Structures are given as C-alpha cells and as structure tokens.
Amino acid sequence: MTNEEFKIFSSTIPTDPGVYRFFGGDDVVLYVGKAKNLRNRLTSYFGDKKHQLAKTRVLTKHAVRIEFTIVETEQDALLLENTLIKRFMPKYNVRLKDEKSPLSYICIKKERFPRVFVTRKAIKDGSVYFGPYLHKYRINEIAELIRKLFQLRTCTLNLSEDNILRGKFKPCLEYHIKNCAAPCVNLEDEPTYLAKIEQIKNILKGNFGSVRTYLLEEMQHYAGNLQFEMAQLMKDKLLLFEDYQGKSTVVNPNIKDVDVFAIAGDENEAYVNYMKVVNGAVIQTYTLTLTKNLDEDQETLLSFAIPELRAKFNSISPEIIVPCMVVLPDDTELVVTVPKIGDKKKLLELGEKNVQYHLLQQKRQAANQTGRMTPAERILRTLQSDLNMPDIPIHIECFDNSNLHGTNAVSSCVVFRNAKPAKRDYRHYNVKTVEGPNDFATMEEVVYRRYKRLLAEAQSLPQLVIIDGGKGQLSAAMKSLRALGLEGKMTVVGIAKKLEEIFFPEDSIPIYINKKSEALKLIQQARNEAHRFGITFHRDQRSKNFLTTELTEIPGVGTKTSEKLLQHFGSVARLRAATPEQVEALIGKAAAKKVLLYFKSAEV
C-alpha cells in the first residue's frame, strides 16, 4: 500500500482504541496490532519512513489493504489482538523461539502414598507437577534435597489398604538402607506420609518457613521422647535444609509471592527473564526468547511474554514486578509494580542482570559462529547489516566518471563477486549523448546502458550498486533504473568522498559506517578500483586524441605511421628534435619529408 493510497483511506480511520490487520495478496493476514488511537498508530506506518526498520517498510509495501475493529478499552484491544494472533499466526507478529533445551518437571503422583520423581512429560492424570525446570543441575539439586530430607517410596506397587492388610508385600532394600519407611508393610501410616508430601510441596512452592517449622518440631518431638539418635538425624536434616534455603534467599523475606520480569534485546530478538519469588527466595528462573518482526517496544513485548510465562509455570502470584507499565488480558486483579527503590527494585535489578548476561551469551555465540565463516562471508554479512539489505551482496557493481575540463568524458563499471574484484567483468564506456562537463547526465547514460544490456542478455543483476558521488549522481542513476523498471530490485547507494557519507535514494540524511568497519573498507575498495580503472581508460583516450590532433593532421601521414613514430621516439617533442636521417630510417624518405615540412611550417 502506497502513501497516496493510505491518505485516501486514512480519513475513514477513527481515533478510538481497537485492533488493526494488514492483509497481503490472497487475503493473507500479515500483521495484527492493537492501538489506543487507531488513526495515530496506522498513520505512523505511512509517515516519514527514513527512521523505520526495513521490516516495517516491507510490511507496508506488501500490504494491499487494512481492516480495523473498534473496541471499548485498551484491555479489550489486547484480548482481541491475542485471539486474532493465535487464529491467523501472522508472519510479522512477535514469535516465540523454539527452545532446544529439554524441560523437566517434578511430579507428585496422584496415588496412595504418592511418589515424587523427575519427569519430562506432564500428563493430565490428576498428579501435581512443579516446573518446568530448564537447568538439569537445579532440578537434580532439589530432587536430592527431597530424598535426603524425607523417606519416600520409589516403587510402583499398588499400595491399596487391602493389599497392605493382606500382607501382600515385604520390605525391600530401600527400607534396609533407610531410604524408605516401608509403608508397604504398614510401618508408616498414610497421614504421616502425606505430612511429608505436604512439606515437599512447600519446598517446591518456596514456603520454606513451614518446612523449617516441621523439621524443628520433629526434632523436638524425638528429643522429648528421648529418641536422641532420631533427634540428631532431624537436626542434620534441618541444617541441610537451612543451607539450601540460605543459597536461595536473595531479598527481604517479607516479599511473599511475586513474579519478576526483566527484558533486553537487540534488533532481531528480545529476551524476557522470569523469576518466581516466594518468601524472599527465587525458586524458579527462566529466559524466554522472542523473535521480533517489527520495531516492537518493551511494553508490547512484555504484554505478549508475561501471559505466556505465567501460563507455562502455572503462576497465580497476585503481583508482578516489571521495568515499565504493561496492560495484561484477564488479569484485572493482578497488581503491576514498577519499583523505583527498595527490595523490589533490587529484585528487578537482579532480573535485569540475568537477562543482560543472557544477551551477552547469545552475542558471544553469534560471534563464535561468525568466526567460523570465511572472511568474505563475514564482510558481506556485515555490509548487509550496515546497509539494512534484504540479501547478502555477493555481486556488487560500482560506477565512476572521469573527464578533463569536460573533454574525453568516460565512465567505468567495476564488478566485485564474493568481496573480490572480478576483473573480467569490468566495463568502460565512452559517453555518447553528453556534451561538456555534466557528471549527472553522464551517470544517467552509463547506468542506463549497463543495465539495459544486462536485461537484454538475461544476466543476473547485482545485489548492491555503488555510485561514486553524492546525492546528485545517485539521483541521476535512479532515473535510469526507474526507466528500466529496476527500482527496488537492487540496493543502490552513493558514497561521497569527503566524509565517506553513504546516501540512499530519496533520503537527504546520510548514514556513517564505522571507519574501522570491514564493510566500509569494501565499499572504499570498490570506489577506488572504479576510479583507477576509469582514470586508466581516460588516459588512453586522451593519448589517442592527442595523436589525432597532432600527427594525423599532417597530410599523407596516417594513424599507423603516427603510432610507429610515437612508439619509437616516445613523444612528439622528441620527434621534433630528431634528425632527418633518423626519421627517414624509420618511415621512409617521402613520409619523413612530409613530417619534417609540417614541423618546419609550425615553427614559422
């Protein structure tokens, strides 16, 4: 959709909150978005595009129509947006990135005398699942703590009341090594066993105070009954638990139950760190990766990520801590806190530290992958990123003009493939239609001739065209490309020599690439090569024209004779100083007489 088409459409857009949809060809939904003010939001897509991301420009270019739905409130817009995104899965909306790491859960099985074990599958059979846990060491640490604190069965026997009373089972090795209290032979009753399960749930929920009270009461109970060995065992378990709790507590334990979300990202991806905090202890952490398709802000990304994360971890925390205010669907009772000072601010800073570290890791991994690229591929990918190009510029062409006070105007086109000069493909041009010193018209003619020839011969077009010169030369080149129907099919830039400014068509504001960038050095190499090749050709043309104006003007002396004289004597000045005998020996008596007579008459 063009700006002109949108201007006609914009008069019908209301200023109410609502949801809008971009449609491409074949009625495919490309993007779904929400807005407090539909007119202002949609106008932002079609205003000044100089500072927009390339993805936004591509979206508007491919969109053929826009539809919108008005709603009462911004929250209603968010609900409708989520529904439409799940329904249509638009190409340009934010997407969750698939995680390669396997997720694990701690399961408390729904059965008499429940087992507690680690699993990767959460089956809806009434069992209670805690997690998911991303890091294997973390879930193993928790499972080991549970095993040491509580004697639980690991067998899969059907411990029904009838089976136990009939004496169907007998104690196994786990009982003899004191890992199980043998409920299978009624050495441990069900209420006692379930009390331990309840404390395990408290550990997994982060309710450490209840667990500490339970262990302390057990220790005092055994001590009161003079069972000192059991009391010492419970004391050891209490110390073990307090050591685990000490490692987990990070803030004031008065912070009861909150979810903390921090965000960081780059141009292509965003990372949202989630921490579940109960009684001042972080009991769960996870980092979600989002693939950005447009220039989404933090509020939009968090509004998308927070419901996903809370659903993933079955969180019902009444409060969330975030770096900026967000609107969430179906959570009218949820308290959203943006802390400025205090312990909640420290929690948020901890989350931000984690997510920044995660972002740094991703960049290092990307750098390592880049390190395995060939130098040419690395440079071209950098150039692609610096110029915001849709494709890697494997094929590059650069144009330059040369003339001397408007005479002997020529142009050169050099070709680079895979970041290296392809000299067989170099071309030079004698300017045919331009008279006098006119760089703009010269560039227009040469670019037109070059790409008309490529189209006629069905040759591949370059991904990048570099014009040596500023906005004027670039505009002249674009005239030719538009005439040939090639606008938008190649990335075209101009490079100005003074400050190495890079200009884009119809954009008066240049960009500046880092002077140490390999991408800028490649552009400079192409520009310098075009200049060198053009200057060499220009000198050759001047030499030929010099022959024409001096020696070939002598009656009876042709081009071959002139070239023979210059090749032997080196210049016209040396030819003038030569003796008649030397000239006669080279070209014969008759021709020598004409040349000498010409020089003699010129001296008069």
N, C-alpha and C positions, 0 to 999 in steps of 0.2 A: 504494500500500500504506500503510495507516494504522499508527500506533504500536501500536495494540492487536493488529492482525494480525501485526505483526513480533514482538511479545512472545511470541505463541504459537509462532511459527516459530523464534525465537532459541534455544530450549532444545535444538534439534537441531543447532546450528552447532558444529563442532569448533574447537579452538584451534590447529590445525595450519596450516602455510603452504598457500596454494592460490590458485585463481583463481575469482572470482565473476562472475555475469552477471545483470543486471537485464533482465527481459522486460516489454514492454508488451503492448497488445492485439494480437491476431492473431499471437502468438508472435514478435514482432519484438524483436531484441536491441537494447536501448537503451544499455547500457554494459557494458564488460568491464574488470575491475580485478584487481590482484594484492594479496596481503597476507601478511605474516609470520604474523599471527594472524587467521584469518578472522572469529572471533566479535567481537573488538575492533574490527576495521575496519568490519564491517557494522553493528555497534551504533552507531558514530559517525554513520551516516546518519540514525538514527531517535531520537537523543537530544534534547538541547536544541537547537532549530533557530533560536534567536534570533540566533546569530552566523554562521549558514550563508549562503552565497551563494544568491540566488534560483534559480540554475540547479540547485543541489543539491536545493532544495525541490521544484522542478518535476519532477526525475528521480524522486524518491520518490513523488510524487503520481501520476505516470503509470505507475509500475511496478505490475504485477499479481502478479508472483511473482519469486523469486530462486532461482538454482541455483548450486551451487559444486562445484569439483573439488579434491580434496586432492592435493598433490604432496609430494615428499621435502624439497626445499630451496627457498629463495627464488629461486635462479637458475632452477630448473625452472619455478617460477611465472612468471618473466619470459618464458621461452621460450614457454610455453603461452599467456600473455597476448598476445604478439606474433602468434602463429599465429591466435588467435581474432579479433583486431582486423582482420588482413588478410582473414580469411574473411568476417566479418559487417559490417565498416565501420560500427560503432555510431555513432549520432547524437551521443552525449555524450562520446565519446572525443576526445583531442587530435588535431588535424588539421594537416597541412602546408598552408600557404597557398601558392597558386599564385603563382609569381614571374613578373612581366610582362617583366622584362629578359631578352633573349636570351643564352644561354650559348654560349661559344666554346671550342674546343679547339685545341691544336697537334698536328698529325698527322705522324708519321714513317711514310711509306707503305711497305708491305711490297712491295718490288720491288728489282731490281738497281739500284744507285746510287739509294738512296731519296730522294725529295723530302721537303721539310719545308714545311708550309703551315698556314695558319689555316683552320678549318672550323667550322661549326655542327652538323654531323652526325657522330656517332661510329658508324661502320659496322663490324660484326664481320667483318672480312676478313683478320685477322691483323696489321693495322697497329697501331702503338703510338700511343696518344692520351694527351696530358697536359692536365689541366684537370679540370672546366670553369673558365673564367675569366669572372667576371661583368663586370669593368670593361674597356671597349674600349681605353682608353689603356694599361692594363697589358699586355695581350696584344700590342698594337702595339709597345710598348717592347721586349718580349722578342724578337718577330719581327725587329725592326730590328737588335737586337744580334746575332742569329744571322746575319743577312745580311751585316753588316759584318765579323764575325769569320771566317766560313767561306764559301768559294766553293762554292755548291751549284747544281745544275741546277734549272731551273724548268719545263723542257719535259716533255711527256708521251710522248716517244719510247720505243719498246721497245728498251732498250739491252742486248739479249742479246749474249753473247760472239760468236755467229756474225754478227750484224748489224754489230758493230763491226769484226770482222776482214775482212768483205767490203767495208768502206768505204762502207756504205750512207748514212752521214750526213756532214755537213760543219759546221764551226764556225759558230755564229750570232752575232748582235750581242752577246748576253750575254757571250760569250767575249772579244770585242774590247774591251768596256768593263770587263773584268776582274771580272765578277760570277760567272763560271763558269770552271772549269779545263778544260772540254771533254773529259769522259770519253767522249763520243760518238765521238771520233776517236782515242781511246786516248792522249790527252795526260796523263791522270791515271788511275792504276790503281785497281782496286777496293779493295785493303787501305788505301791512303792515304785514299780517300774514306770508307770505313767508320770509320777512326780519327776523322775529323771528326764523323761521326754519333754516335760514342760520346761525344765531348766535348759535343755538343749535348744528349744525354740527361743528362749530368752537370749541365749548367746547369739543365735543367728539373727535375731531382731536387734541386737545391740543393747538389750536391757541387762547390763552387767550387774547393776545393784542387786537385783533379785537373785541372781546366781551366787553372788558373794554371800548374801544372807543365808541362802540354802546351805552352802558348804560350811559356813560358820556354825549354823545350828546343828548340822550333822556332827561336826567335830565336838561341840559341847555336849551333845546327846551321848556320844560314845564315852567321853571323859566322865560324865555324870554316872554312867553305868560301869565305871572302872574298866572299860574296854580300851586300854591305853594304846594298844597296837593299832586298833582301828581309828582311834582319835589322831594318832600320829600320821596315819595314812591320809585322813581327811585334811590334816594340816598341810601335808605336802601338796595335796591337790589344790588347796586354797592358795598356796604360794605360787603354784604353776599357773593358776588362773589369773592371779594378780599380775604376774609377769606378762601374760598375754594382754591383759587389759591395759597395762602401762604402755605397751607398744602401740596400742590402738588409739588411746586418748590423745587428741590434738588441741582441743579447745576447752572452754569452760563447760563442765558437765551440766550446767543449768540449761544449755541448749538441748532440748528434749528430742525433737523429731523434725528434721528439716532435710530438704533436698537442695543441693548446691549445684549451680550450672555456671560454667565459665566457657568462653568462646574465643577462638583465634583462627586465623586462616590466611590464605593468600588469594591470588586472582582466580584460581580454579577450584579450590577446595576449602571447606571450613571444618573445624574440629570442635566438638562440644564435649567438655568434660563433665561427667556426672559424679557427684559424691553423695552417698546417703549417710547422714549423721544421726545417731541416736545417743542421747545422754552424753554428748561431747565426744563420741568416738566415731570415727569413719569406719563403717562396716562394709561398704561397697563402693567401688570406683569403676568407672568405665568411660571410654572415649569413643564417641560416635563420629564417623566421617560422613560429610555431606558433599556431594558434587554440585558445584554452583554452575548454573547455566546462564544466568543473567547477573546484573550487578545488585544482588540482594543485600540488604543491610542486616545488621546484627539482630534487630528486633524481629524481622521476618524469619531469619534462620532459627532463632531461638523459639519462636512461636510454632515452628514446624517440628523442631527436635524435642522439646520438652514433653509433649504428649506421647511421643514415640518412646522416649526413655522411661517415663513413668509407667507406661503400659508394659514395657519389656521387663521391668523389675517389680511389677505389681505394687508400686508405691502408692500409699494412701496418706503420705505425710501432709499435714494441714498447711505447711508453709514451704515456700521455695525462696532461695536466695539467688539473685541474678544480677548481672552488671548493669542492666538497663530495664526499664519498664516494658513488659510484654503483655499482649492480650491472648488469653487461652480459652479454648472452647470448653463448655460444660463444666467449668470449674469456678462457679460464682462464689463459692465459699472458701476457695483457696487464697491464702494470704501471700501476696507477692512483695518481697522485700528487696530494696536496692540499698544496701548498707553504706554508710559513709565513714563510720568509726566503730570501734568496739570489737567484740569477739566474732560477730557475724561478718564484719569486714575482713578479719583475719582469715576466716574460713573461705571467703570469696577469693582472697589473695592466694590461698593455698591451691584452690582450684585453678586459678589463672596461671600459677607457676607450673602446675602439672600440664595444662594444655599447651603452654608455650614450649615446654620441654618436648611434648609430643610433636608439635610442629617442627621443632628443630631436628628431631629424629627423622621425620619424613623428608626434610630438605637434605639431610645428610645421605639418606638412602637414595634420593633422586640424584645427588651429586655423584655417588658411587656408581650408579647406573650410567650417568653421563660420562664418567671416567672410562667406562668400557666401550664408549663409542669411538669411532675413528675421529681424528682431528677435524676432517672435513664435515662429518655429520654434526659434530659438536658446534662448529662455527655456524653452519647453516641453520641449526635449530635455534641458536642464539639470535641470528638475524631474523628468523621467522618471528620470534618472540618480541624483539625490539621494534619491528615494523608492524606487529599485530597482523600477520599474514595468515590466510586460511591454509596455505600449503607450504611445504618446505621448498625454498627457492633453489632447486637443483640446477635449473637453467636460468642464467642471468645475462642480460644484454645491456650495454652501456653506450650512449651516443655522445659525440663531441664534435664541435665545429672548429675549423681553422681558416683564417684568411689574413691577408696583409693589406691593410688600408682598403679593404673591400675588393681586392683583386685575388684571383685564383682561389675562390671560395670552394672548400671541400669539406666533407664530413666523414667521420669514421664510426664504425659499429664494432665493438669487440664482444666476444662471447665467452662466458665462464660456465663450465659444467663441473658439478661437484666441487665447487670452490677453487677450481684451477682453470687457467686460460686454455681455451680450445682454439688455437691459432688458425687451424684450417678453416674455421667458420668465420674468421674476421672478414669484414667487408669495408671498402671505402667507396665514397660517392663523389663524383663531380656534380656540383649544383647546377641545375639546368634552367630553372624558372626564375631565379632570384638575381637581380642586378644590384650591385652596391653592397655595402656592409649592413646586412639585415639578418642578425642571428636568429630571430624568432621565425621569420619566413623560411630560412634555411632548415631549421629544425623541423618545421611542419612538413616541408617537402621530403626530407630524408626519411623521417619516421613513416610517412605515408608509403613511400616506395618500398621500404623494408618489409612492412607487414602486409602490403598488398601482394608482394612476391611470395611471402610465406603462405598466405591463404591460397593463392593460385596454385602453388605446388603442394598443398595439403601437408605442410610441415608443422611440427609441433611448435606451439607458442611458448615463450619464456614465462616463468612464474613471476619474475621481477624485471622491470625495465628501469634503468637509472639514466636520468637526463643530467648531463653536466651543465649546471646553470641554476638560476633561481626560479622565481615564480613565472617570469615571462616565458622562458624556454619550456618550462613544464606545461604551461597553458597551451603553447603552440603545438606541443606533441600531443596533448589530449584532443585538440581539434581533429588531427588526423585519425586518432584511434576511434573517436566518435563517428567520423565519416565512414570508417570501415566496420563499424558495429562491434568494436572490441572493448569498449568501456566496461569495466567491471570484470573482465576476463583475465586481467593481469594486474598485479600491483605495480603502480607507476610512482616513482618518487624523483624529486630533483635534489641535487646537492650543491649548495652554494659554497664557494671556496673559502671565504673569509673566516667564518666561524664554524665551518663544517655543519651548517644547518641542513636538516632534512625536511623538505616540503612535500606535502601531499596535495593532490588536485583539489581545488576549490576550498582550500584551508589556508588562511593567511598566517596562522600561527605555526612556526616550525617546531620540530622536536630536536632534542640534542641527545645523541647517544654518547655514553661514557667514552672519553678519549682513549682509554686503555682497552676498550671492548674489541674483541676479535671481529665482531660483526662490522664495526665501523672501519676497521683496517681492511676488510674485504671490499667494502664499498669504495674506499680510497684507492685500493689497488686497481679495481675495475676502472675508476675515473682516470687514474694516472696512465693506465695502459691504453685507454681510448685516446688520451691526449698525445701520448708518444706515437701511437700508430697514425693518428691524424696529422701530426707535425711532419712525420717522415714522408707521408704521401704528399703533403703540401709542398715540401721542399723539392720533391721530384717534379711536381707540376711546374713550380717556378723555374726549375732548370730547363725544362722543355720549352717553356715560354721564352726564356732567355735566348735559347737557340733560335727560336722563331724571329725574335726581334733583332738579332744581330747578324748572324752568318747566313741564315736562309733568305735574308732580304737582298743578298748580293746576286745580281743577275747571273744565271748559269751555274750557281752553286746550290746543290740540293741538300736534303736532310742527311743522307748517308755521308756525304763529303764533310758536312759540318761536324757530325758526330766523330768522324775519323780525326779531324783536326783537334777537337777538344780532348779526345781521349789521349792523343799524343802529347799535346802541349799543356794540357791541364786547365787552361783558361784563355780567354780572348786577349788578355793583357800580355801573356807570354807569346801568343801567336803574333801580336803586333811587333814584338821585339825580335822575332825570329828572322834569320837571313833568307833572301830569296832562294838560295840553294837548298836550305832545309825544307822550305815549303814545297819546292818543286820535287824534291826526292820523295815526298810523302804522297802528293796528289797529282803530280804531273805538271808539265810546263804551262799548258793552256789554262787549267783551273787556277794554278798559282798566280798567273798573270792577273786574272780577274780579282782574286782576293787582295793582292798587293795594291792594285789600282784603286780598289774600294777604300782601303785604309788610307791611301795617299790623299784621295779626294776628301776624306772625312777630316783630315788634318788642316785642310785649307780653310 
